[in-house]
Amino acid sequence: MATVEILGFPPSSFTRAARMACEEKGVPYELIPVPPHSPDVLAIHPFGKIPALRHGDFELCESKAIADYLDRSFDGPALFPSDARERARAEQWVSIVNTMVDPVMIRTYLFGYFFPKTEDGSPNRAAIDGALPALKQQIAILDKAVAPTGYLAGDRFSYADINLMVILYYVKMFPEGAEALANAKSLAAYYERHAQRPSFKNTIPPPPPARRAKG
């Protein structure tokens, strides 16, 4: 059978989510390290976003769609709950994280450090500080969501958790995010427990680009 290929830039949280899905399912895969908008990616995703998947003559884009394809195509632990209500809840949290959490925690807060667009390359304090109220609000919401069971949906690890863990990994790197996470006791315990999963450890991205410590 053809090998699954995951195309994407390794530090990308969405690329990592697709890789973790393979790891959780026990699906052998090859990571093709290419950036967004590269020819191989544009051939699959009409807007050049990563990750993309190739599996023989089948091509697919968007990380959640990739996870769903893997879940339905291969044996192994389920990535989504089988119960209709819990699956819907998992889908709900994937959507919330992708549309609300990622824009704040990754596109604004993280990028304020990694891609600051300041003249001297120092952190973009205006972007970082501006994101903090929403980041703290979202941390509190997520803390409440995982408190009952230790998962976002149902009583076992699912793609909804994968989709969040890859974001919390980056949030925890920086002082304001690390403090907010540490103060959210249920979410902090959730992160520390799931960070021990082999799928998480096996997909840790390379070190981030060098950055200045002071703004």
Buried (B, 14 or more C-beta within 10 A) or exposed (E): EEEBBBBBBBBBBBBBBBBBBBBBBEBEBEBBEBEBEBEBBBEBBEEBBBBBBBBEEEBBBBBBEBBBBBBEEBEEEBBBBEEEEBBEBBBEBBEBBBEBBBEBBBEBBBBBBBBBEBEEEBBBEEBBBBBBEBBBEBBBBBBEBBBEEBBBBBEEBBBBBBBBBBBBBBBBEBEBBEEBBEEBEBBBBBBEEBBEBEBBEEBEBEEEEEEEEEB
